[in-house]
Amino acid sequence: MPAVVVSGGGKAPEFEAKMTAYVFLCVIISAVGGLIFGYDIGISGGVTAMDDFLKKFFHEVYERKQHAHENNYCKYDNQFLQLFTSSLYLAALVASFLASIVCSKLGRRPTMQFASFFFLLGVALTTAANNIVILIFGRIFLGFGVGFGNQAVPLFLSEIAPAKLRGGLNICFQLMVTIGILIANLVNYFTSNVHPNGWRIALGGAAVPSVILGVGSLVICETPTSLIERNRVEEGKATLRKIRGVEDVEEEFESIVRACELARQVKDPYRKLMKPASRPPFVIGMLLQLFQQFTGINAIMFYAPVLFQTVGFGNDAALLSAVITGSINVLSTFVGIYLVDKTGRRILLLESAVHMFICQTIIGIILAKNLEITGSLGRVEALVVVICVLLFVMGFAWSWGPLGWLIPSETFPLETRTAGFAFAVSCNMFFTFLIAQAFLSMLCNMRSGIFFFFSSWILVMGLFAMFFVPETKGVPIDMMRDRVWKPHWFWKRFMLPEDDLHRDVDVEKIYD
Ligand code: BGC
């Protein structure tokens, strides 16, 4: 691994660090947590379109599917079928709060190990299920895995990354999410032709990354921040040296110690989250999740096969289209990795808001004009819809997708980091749940109007990003208050002078 020195330059102190092979390994292993999340997202749409699966668990839906040409927008609308997809997110919502406690009391690494354990349990149950109750229980355990994984991995990545590479390294989580979705699409495509148990193979596939995460977590380190926070100061400093690849880590070490000392003074992080000083990262973290989901991305991700069938593709073409969507999603995430620490976060958010707004609006117009209840789209219109879907996914993949995870993981001060991030994760899960649960009914009732619904949200989120999301590129993770919030035109009003009183901490005293 070539040594990239990321020290020096800039207006504020940057800590010296190299991009070490060990950090790279830690990033790859931990990001597998994202792969499992993505696999879960991608697999549901395919499995719920498989006849063997429907016949076994959702017979009524299966019957209705046989008369699918009756209504283009409503063929799979069934609350129970939607519950299969969405139960996972509801479980993840609750689990992320538990995970935040484990994350601060035991560390980021054990939280990932819990995630791997829950995933395996969930995979075993869903794969072996012979009735709907076991199936839903399996989904709930998978949801616990997602809650624990999504809580620990982005925080872990943001804490081990050198400030100047933090965006790119953190986005490896999202990269793995997209790879997980793509793999799931491929698995769906091949297993849909395996009768009658193709769906079991598809659901069982999640065992592979779960084992990789479990075994791999024995190799990776704990973050220096988490070690120092839990009074393992020497070990924390040694880990910092190891991951930074330089001897002199004194300055960064001191900034972490200072952050830990402040964190220790806060007995109840959830109460602290309600204080004015926490408002900027809290509000931004929650709203980013709402906006991320209300772009409509998961309407496309969960139901890409259904959607492609709806616009007139056959069964196989539908899955193939989902594979194309998946590949675009992965490739475009690299653009985000490349740009996020160069152009910064804001440009990506703003560009893609415009770009996604245009795509959703065009899809809505074409469907409104051309797709009657029983008719289907002409070839040209269908092609334009597919192109717009792909362009939309592209925009999401380099902006709101990864940044929805990156920004909340880097903006909370240590004292509220795990608690604040738990709110962000659970908010993401809540809105993912809402879309998963409501999308098919919304499609059935609102028809093409659903795309105008999403594009209106995109407009609002673009304006929010423009006025309220500050740039965090290159800012050391424990310096957001001074470098980001205090100078911001709006958020500075929440930075009260009394919150600065305890900022001078005697590092020597703590180190003794
Ligand atoms: C979102 C998921 C979405 C995925 C698509 C993630 O950032 O949280 O809900 O399915 O991106 O790539």
Boltz pocket constraint, residues with backbone or C-beta under 6 A from the ligand:
constraints:
  - pocket:
      binder: B
      contacts: [[A, 41], [A, 174], [A, 177], [A, 178], [A, 181], [A, 292], [A, 297], [A, 298], [A, 301], [A, 329], [A, 400], [A, 401], [A, 402], [A, 404], [A, 428], [A, 432]]
      max_distance: 6.0
